Amino acid sequence: MFGHGFAVPKIPVTALDAPIEDIEAIAHRVRSSWDLARGPIDDVVQLPESYGVVVTRLPLDSADVDAFSLPFPDHPVVVLGSDKADRARSFFDGTHELGHLVMHGEQIWGMKEVETQAHQFAAAFLMPANEIRDQLPTTVDWPWLFALKQRWQVSLAALLMRARTLGRMNERTYLTAVKTLSARGWRRREPVPLGAPEQPDLLMGFLSTAEGRQAPSYLPGSVVDSIVIASTSRMLRIVFSPESVDVNAPSSAQRTCLLFWQSFFGAALEPRLRLAGRANWRPEAPLKDSRITLKF
């Protein structure tokens, strides 16, 4: 089940200030390489899973972190928040992380420019310019925007930004629309809900196989249990942030998750993990008073 290798294209972005046209071209190349049909994408979880990406959901419990990814060379991992039940937002989050895996890999992370590029990739991947441009309104037409939201499975905010980026809406019209979103409370909760976010099944499917059931033989059972519980409920509360976290805290779920991914997938976390004074840290190594900085 995990034997297909890393089939996500690696197309490094040329620079932090790369023009948006370059990002649009990269998104187009990925869609072409995966032979995707024209039009909206049905599921942004099963799609990367079919190319070897391990996707899971965890309750991130953070207003600042909706998702993150780990660019393991054998099977990249995308973790989506399970505590934000918004399908449109989940669609964009998943594709944003795909953009990181495609364009940034292990090289550059945690910079505003990089996050902007991942946003641009997600918009271009979900709403190809040559397919959606003529569908986007030039005025604030809410009924039409509601219909586009249902068709393309993206938020009203994403549609408005796309209309602005592609020159369909001028700056004044765009700002008027955004102010209306805020005034009506739609930035917190949009109208026209799209239903529950899609659910990953590759990882949980593997854990149910004979090979997957052997995980406890080389991992503490509590680690496997924690990841299963977190993927299926809200019992395990995990918070990731760009700031240092104390891995010695009694409820250090961060450490559990790191142990799981490193041991289970057999790939080093060093490109995304900096352990003060412990560059060669391994799961079995004592952590004592060390602190981990997670770069997401």
N, C-alpha and C positions, 0 to 999 in steps of 0.2 A: 504493500500500500504506500510505503514511503520510498519506493525504489526508483522513482522517475527522475530524480536529480533536479537541479536548479534550471528550470525552463523559462524563468522570467528573463526577458532580454535585459542585457546590461548596456545602457546607452548613456554614458557619462555626459552631463551637461558641460558646456564649454567654459563657463565662468559664472561667478555669483551674479554678475549683472548681464547675463545672457538675455537677449531680446525675447519677448514673449513668442515671437514667431518660431524660435528654436524649440521652445517647450511644446508648442502646438505640433510641430513636426515630429517630435519624439513620441507624443501621445498617439499620433497617427501611425507611426511605425509599429508601435506595440499592438494596436488594434489590427493592423495588417498582418503582422507576424503571427497573431493568434487567429487569423482568418475570421474575424468577427463580422457578423452581418451588419448592414447599415441599420441605423435607428437605435433606440434605447437598449441598454444592457439589462438583462433580466435579473441577474443576481451577482453582486460583487463579492460574495463569499465563495460560492461554488466555482466561479470562474478561476480565481487564483489557486484554489485548492486543486483544480484539475491540472494545474501546471506545477504542482509540488510545493506550493506555499502552505504552511500550517497556519490555520486561522483559528482563533479561540476567542471567547468572550469572558471578560472578568469584570466585576464591579470595581471600577477605578476610584469611585468616590471623590472625584476632583472636578472642580469647575474649569480647571486649566488644562486637563489632559483628557482627551476623548479617545485616543488610540495611540499606539506606538508600534514600532516594528524592530525586529532584530535581524540583521542581514547575514545570517549564517550561510556559508557557501553551499552546504548540502541541501538544507530545507529552510528557507527564510521563514520567519514567524511574524505574523501580524496579530496583535491583540487589540480587540475592539471593546469599548466599554459596554457592559450589560445593564448599566444603571441609567441609560438615557434611551428610553423606548421610542425612538424617532427613526423611522426607516430612511427618510430622506437624508438625515444627518449621518446615519450609519453608512449609507451609500457613498457619501462624499468622504467620510473618514477613511473607509477602506481603500478607496481609490487614491486618496492623499498618501496613504502609507505605501501603496503600490508605486506611486511616483518616486518616493524615497528609495525603494529597492531598485528601481530601474535607473534612476539618474544619479543617486548619491552613494549607494552601497555603503562601504565602511569609511569613506573618505571624509565627508563633511557633514556635520550635524549641529543642531542647536543654534543655528543662526537665523535671523529674521529673513534674510534673502533666500535661504534654503527652504524655509516654510512657505514663503511666497511662491517659489517654483513648484513645490508639491501641490499647492492650491491651484496653480495655473494648469498643471498636468491633469488634476482631477477634473477640472471644468472642461478641458479639451477632450479628455477621454470619455466622459459621460455625455458631453454635448458637442460633438464634432462641429466645427465652424461651418463646413460646407453643407451640413444637414439641418442645422437648427437656425442658422442666421435669418433666413426668410420667414421663419415661424415666429420669431421674437417680435413683440410689439414695439412700436416707436413711441407710444403713449402709455400712461398707466391704466391698462385695461385689465382689471382684476379678474373678471370671469375668464378671459383668455389665458391669463397667467395661471389660474387654477387648473384649467384644462391641460396646459403644458406641464404643470407639476405632476399631474397624474400620468401623463404620457411618458415623460422622461425620468420620473422617479427622483426628482431633485427638489430642493427647497425653493420657495419663492425668492429668498435672498440670493441663492445661487443663480436663478434665472435672471434676476435684475442685474447682477454683476456681469453675467454673460452678455446681456443686451448692451450694457455699457461698454464692455471690452470689445465687442464686435461692431461697435459704432451704430447700433440700432437706436439706442437712447442717448440723448445728449446729457451733459452733466447735470443740468438743472432738473430735467425730468427724472433722472436717476435719484437725485437727492430728495426730490418730492416724494417719490415712492418709498424710499428708505424711512423718511420721517413718518409716513403713514403707517408703515410696519410697526414702528416704535409706538406711535400714538395709540394704535389699536391692540397693543400687547402681542403682536404677531412675531416679534423677534424672540420672545420666550416660548410661545406656543402657536404655531401657524395653523390656519384653517386648512381644511381638506387633508386630513390625516391619510397616510398611505398604508397604514397597517403596521404590524409588528416587524421589527428588523429581521432579516434573514439569519438563519442559524447555521453555524459550521458543523460539519459532521465527520471530517477526515480524522482529526485527532481522537475524538471519542470513539469513532469506529475502530481505529487502530487499538486503543486500549481495551476493546472488547474481544480482540483476536487472541489466539494462543500466544503469539509473539508478544503482544502488548501486555498480556497478563503476567509475563515474566518480569515486567518492570520492577516490582517490589524486590526481586532477587538482587538487584544492583542499585536500588534506590530505597531509602527509608520509606516504609509504607505510608507514613504521614505526609510525605511529599506528594506521592501519587494521589492519595485521598484528597489532599488540599486542592490540587489542580482540578480534580473531577468535581468536587463540591463547588469550586469557584466558577466552573464552566457551566454548571447547571442550576445554580441558585445564587442567592446573595448572602450566604452564610459566611463567606470569607471576604473580608473587606481589605482591599489592596489599594494603596495610594502610591503612584509614581510621580515624581517631580524632578525638575532639573537640579534641585538642591540636594545637599548631602542628607542622607538618612541614617539613623543609628541602627546598624544591623544587629545589635545586641539587645534590642528591645524585646521584651517577652513575647510580643505579638508581631514579630518581624516577618510579615507576609512577603515583603520584598525579597528577603533572603531565601524563603521557600521557593518563590518563583524563579529566582536566579539559579538555585540549585537544580530545580527541575529542568529548566531549559538547557543548562550546560551539561548535566549528566545524561539526560534523556536523549538529546540529539547529538551529543558527542562533539560539539563545536565550541570553540573558545569564545568567551564573552569579552575578552580584552579590548577589541575595537570599540566597544560601547561602555566599558567599565573601567574606572580608574580607582584603584585601591591604594590609599596613601601608604607608601613604603612597602607595598606588597604586590609588585608588578606580576609575580607568578602565582597569584592566589588560585587555589583549587578548592572545590567544595569540601574536601576532607580536611583542609587546613584550618587550624583554629583562628578565629577572628579577633578574640580578645577585645582590645580597645580600638581597633581599627574602624574607619568609617568608609563607606562606599559612596561614591558619587555616580549617579546614573545620568547618562547623557541621552535624553530623549528629545 
